[in-house]
Amino acid sequence: MMMLSENSLIALPWIPLSPGLQNNFLARYVSLPNQNKIWTVTVSPELRDRTPLVMVHGFGGGVGLWILNMDSLSARRTLHTFDLLGFGRSSRPAFPRDPEGAEDEFVTSIETWRETMGIPSMILLGHSLGGFLATSYSIKYPERVKHLILVDPWGFPLRPTDPSEIRAPPTWVKAVASVLGRSNPLAVLRVAGPWGPGLVQRFRPDFKRKFADFFEDDTISEYIYHCNAQNPSGETAFKSMMESFGWARRPMLERIHLIRKDVPITMIYGANTWIDTSTGKKVKLQRPDSYVRDMEIEGASHHVYADQPHIFNAVVEEICDSVD
């Protein structure tokens, strides 16, 4: 079962989910009251007895990057994933230019999407920027979150004053950071035009390897390019929220204690990530009377869900089963 709507927008980035996905799925635009549209994929919509899992992608990504996880994680419950406002196939409005305003715009769009979807509560999972926004959402709407799962979340630690304490980022992060002073992070992709997919492949050849079991061609590189080749709405908002590529202007470690105590949190890191994994232990200290679990997955870097999908899926399934 598959449904597409808003045919005029179908030319935007799209990963061929069928015949790859074995479970039933719906792919469509969800229209919000303010006329913005959120591209949404729902897998196993018929499984209504358990709390649904909602997955929020990271910077420059989209729903297609969860392709290695969708079937496994929707085997016993409904799974929803969507393109964040300003990214992928979703609407690309102008965001407030201040960090707090941009963050609030993202969070409000997630809540309005939830209301429109009619989801009473959810297991909320966010990767990288998605983890930052999922945490911000949980501060504001804790009653909607049964369990918060943070996967290599961006924007948690304060920026160290001692440069020796900063983990060396991968080459592609340095390349992005080098253009930050002049433009948006991924402006180089838009300037590249038809050479953009090749540029993605050059800087991120690992993506093709990660998804090799699903796609033998350049589908993933082309998808990432097209996700970021349009009006950089969410990208501009992200730039206003960051101090430099690895740091947030409003670090989440300073606020995570504001999440209601009864909201359990699991933090999953790649053992080889460039993200600061000590954040998990610091969150435990911030929430001494709450459930906080942190773990690392061996053989995985920042994109844990694609580096070690079988282990990642098993861990997330276990968390979901602990909810219901």
C-alpha positions in Angstrom: 0.0 0.0 0.0 1.4 3.4 -1.0 -0.2 6.8 -1.4 1.3 9.9 -2.9 -0.4 13.3 -3.0 0.5 16.9 -4.1 1.7 15.7 -7.6 3.0 19.1 -8.5 5.7 18.6 -5.9 6.8 15.1 -6.8 9.9 16.3 -8.6 11.5 17.1 -5.3 14.0 14.7 -3.7 12.6 11.2 -3.3 14.1 7.8 -2.3 12.4 4.8 -4.0 10.9 3.1 -0.9 9.1 0.5 -3.0 9.9 -2.4 -3.6 12.6 -2.1 -0.9 10.2 -1.7 2.0 8.3 -4.8 2.8 5.8 -3.3 5.2 2.8 -1.2 4.2 3.5 2.5 4.0 1.9 5.8 3.1 4.0 8.7 1.7 2.2 12.1 1.5 2.3 15.8 2.4 0.6 16.7 5.6 -0.8 20.3 5.4 -0.4 22.4 8.5 -2.9 25.2 9.4 -0.4 27.9 8.4 -0.3 26.3 4.8 3.2 24.8 5.3 3.4 21.2 4.1 5.4 18.4 5.9 6.5 15.5 3.7 5.6 12.4 5.8 6.2 8.7 5.5 4.2 6.4 7.7 5.1 2.7 7.9 2.7 0.0 9.2 -0.2 2.4 9.7 -2.5 -0.5 10.6 -0.5 -1.3 13.8 -2.4 1.0 16.2 -2.2 -0.9 19.5 1.3 0.4 20.5 2.8 3.8 20.9 4.1 5.0 17.5 7.8 5.7 16.9 8.5 9.1 15.4 12.0 9.6 13.8 13.5 13.1 13.2 16.5 13.3 10.8 19.6 15.5 11.1 21.0 18.5 9.2 20.9 18.2 5.4 19.0 14.9 5.6 15.5 13.6 5.0 13.2 10.6 5.5 15.0 8.6 2.9 18.1 8.2 5.1 16.0 5.9 7.4 15.5 3.3 4.6 17.7 0.7 6.5 15.6 1.0 9.6 12.0 1.5 8.6 11.0 -2.2 8.1 12.6 -3.5 11.3 11.3 -0.6 13.5 7.8 -0.9 12.2 7.4 -4.7 12.6 5.3 -4.3 15.8 4.3 -0.6 15.8 3.6 2.3 13.5 6.6 4.4 12.5 6.3 8.0 11.3 9.2 10.0 9.8 9.0 13.4 8.2 11.2 15.9 6.5 11.8 18.8 8.9 10.4 22.1 8.0 12.9 23.8 5.7 14.5 20.5 4.6 13.9 17.7 2.0 10.5 17.9 0.4 8.8 19.9 3.2 7.9 23.6 2.8 10.8 26.1 3.0 9.5 29.2 4.7 11.6 32.1 6.1 12.6 31.4 9.7 13.3 33.9 12.4 16.9 35.0 12.3 17.7 34.7 16.0 18.7 31.3 17.5 15.8 31.0 19.9 13.2 32.0 17.3 14.6 29.6 14.7 14.6 26.7 17.2 11.0 27.6 18.4 9.8 27.6 14.7 11.2 24.0 14.2 9.6 22.8 17.5 6.2 24.5 16.8 6.1 22.8 13.4 6.8 19.4 14.9 4.0 19.9 17.5 1.6 21.2 14.8 2.4 18.2 12.6 1.7 15.9 15.6 -1.7 17.6 16.2 -2.6 17.4 12.5 -1.6 13.7 12.4 -3.7 12.9 15.5 -0.8 11.3 17.5 -1.6 11.4 21.2 1.9 10.4 22.4 5.0 9.0 20.8 8.4 7.5 21.3 10.5 10.3 19.9 13.9 9.6 18.2 16.2 12.3 16.8 19.5 12.1 15.1 22.1 15.0 15.2 20.2 18.2 14.7 17.0 16.1 15.0 18.2 15.1 18.5 18.7 18.7 19.5 15.2 19.6 18.2 13.6 16.4 19.8 15.1 17.5 23.1 13.8 21.0 22.8 10.3 19.6 21.9 10.4 17.4 25.0 11.1 20.4 27.2 8.0 22.1 25.8 5.7 19.1 25.3 6.8 16.4 27.8 3.3 14.9 28.0 3.6 13.8 24.4 6.9 11.9 24.8 6.9 8.4 26.3 10.6 7.9 25.7 13.2 10.3 24.2 15.9 8.6 22.1 18.9 10.8 21.1 21.2 9.4 18.4 24.5 11.2 18.2 22.8 14.4 19.1 24.3 17.7 17.9 24.4 20.9 20.0 24.6 19.6 23.6 28.0 20.6 25.0 29.3 24.1 25.6 32.2 25.0 23.3 35.5 24.2 25.2 37.8 27.2 25.8 40.8 24.9 25.4 41.3 23.9 21.8 42.9 20.6 22.8 39.6 19.4 24.2 37.9 19.6 20.9 37.6 16.4 18.9 39.0 16.6 15.4 36.1 16.7 13.0 36.0 14.7 9.7 37.2 16.3 6.5 33.7 17.0 5.2 32.9 18.9 8.4 36.0 21.0 8.0 35.0 21.7 4.4 31.5 22.9 5.5 33.0 25.0 8.3 35.4 26.7 5.9 32.5 28.4 4.1 30.4 29.3 7.1 31.7 32.9 7.3 30.6 33.6 3.8 27.4 31.7 3.2 25.1 28.9 4.3 26.8 25.5 5.1 25.8 23.8 1.9 25.9 26.7 -0.5 28.7 25.0 -2.4 26.3 22.2 -3.5 23.9 24.8 -5.0 26.7 26.6 -6.8 27.9 23.2 -8.2 24.6 22.7 -10.1 24.6 19.5 -12.1 27.9 18.5 -10.6 26.4 18.6 -7.1 25.7 14.8 -6.8 29.3 14.2 -7.8 30.5 16.6 -5.2 28.4 14.7 -2.5 30.0 11.5 -3.7 33.5 13.0 -3.5 33.1 14.4 0.0 30.9 11.6 1.4 31.8 8.4 -0.5 30.9 6.5 2.7 27.2 7.2 2.2 27.2 5.1 -1.0 28.9 2.2 1.0 26.5 2.5 3.9 23.5 2.0 1.6 25.1 -0.4 -0.8 22.7 -3.3 0.2 19.8 -1.1 -0.8 21.1 0.9 -3.8 23.9 -0.2 -6.2 23.9 3.2 -8.0 24.3 6.8 -7.0 20.7 7.1 -5.6 21.8 8.2 -2.1 24.3 10.8 -3.4 21.6 12.3 -5.7 19.0 12.2 -2.9 21.3 14.1 -0.5 22.1 16.6 -3.3 18.5 17.3 -4.2 17.6 17.6 -0.5 20.0 20.5 -0.3 19.9 22.0 -3.7 16.8 24.2 -3.1 16.0 27.3 -1.2 18.2 26.9 2.0 15.4 27.7 4.4 16.1 25.2 7.2 19.8 25.5 6.5 19.7 29.2 7.2 17.8 28.6 10.4 20.5 26.0 11.4 23.2 28.5 10.7 21.6 31.0 13.1 21.4 28.4 15.8 25.1 27.4 15.7 28.2 29.1 16.8 30.3 27.0 14.4 29.3 23.7 12.8 29.9 21.6 15.9 28.5 23.9 18.5 25.1 25.4 19.4 24.6 29.0 20.4 22.1 27.7 23.0 23.7 24.4 24.2 21.2 21.8 25.2 23.2 20.7 28.3 22.3 24.0 29.9 18.6 23.1 29.5 18.0 19.4 29.5 17.2 19.5 33.2 14.0 21.3 32.2 12.6 18.1 30.7 10.0 16.6 33.1 11.6 14.1 35.4 9.4 11.2 34.4 10.5 11.3 30.7 13.1 8.5 30.2 16.1 9.3 27.9 18.4 7.0 26.0 21.4 8.4 24.2 23.0 6.3 21.5 26.4 7.2 20.1 28.7 5.8 17.4 31.9 4.7 19.1 33.9 6.5 16.3 31.8 9.6 16.1 33.1 13.2 16.0 30.3 14.2 18.4 31.3 14.5 22.1 30.1 11.2 23.6 30.8 12.4 27.2 27.6 14.4 26.9 25.6 11.3 27.9 27.3 11.1 31.3 26.8 14.8 31.8 23.1 14.4 31.1 23.0 11.8 33.8 24.5 14.2 36.3 21.9 16.9 35.2 19.0 14.4 35.8 19.9 12.4 38.9 16.3 11.4 39.7 15.4 10.4 36.1 16.1 7.5 33.8 19.0 8.3 31.6 21.0 5.6 29.7 23.9 6.2 27.4 25.6 3.7 25.1 28.0 3.5 22.2 27.7 1.2 19.2 31.0 -0.2 18.0 31.9 0.1 14.4 29.7 3.2 14.0 30.4 6.8 13.4 28.0 9.8 13.4 25.4 8.1 11.2 24.9 5.2 13.6 21.6 4.0 12.1 23.4 3.5 8.7 26.8 2.3 9.9 25.4 -0.5 12.0 21.7 -0.7 11.1 21.1 -4.2 12.5 22.5 -3.4 16.0 20.9 0.0 15.9 17.5 -1.4 15.0 17.8 -4.1 17.8 18.6 -1.4 20.4 15.8 0.9 19.4 13.3 -2.1 19.2 14.3 -3.0 22.8 13.7 0.6 24.0 10.3 0.7 22.2 9.3 -2.7 23.7 10.1 -1.2 27.2 7.4 1.4 26.5 4.7 -1.0 25.4 
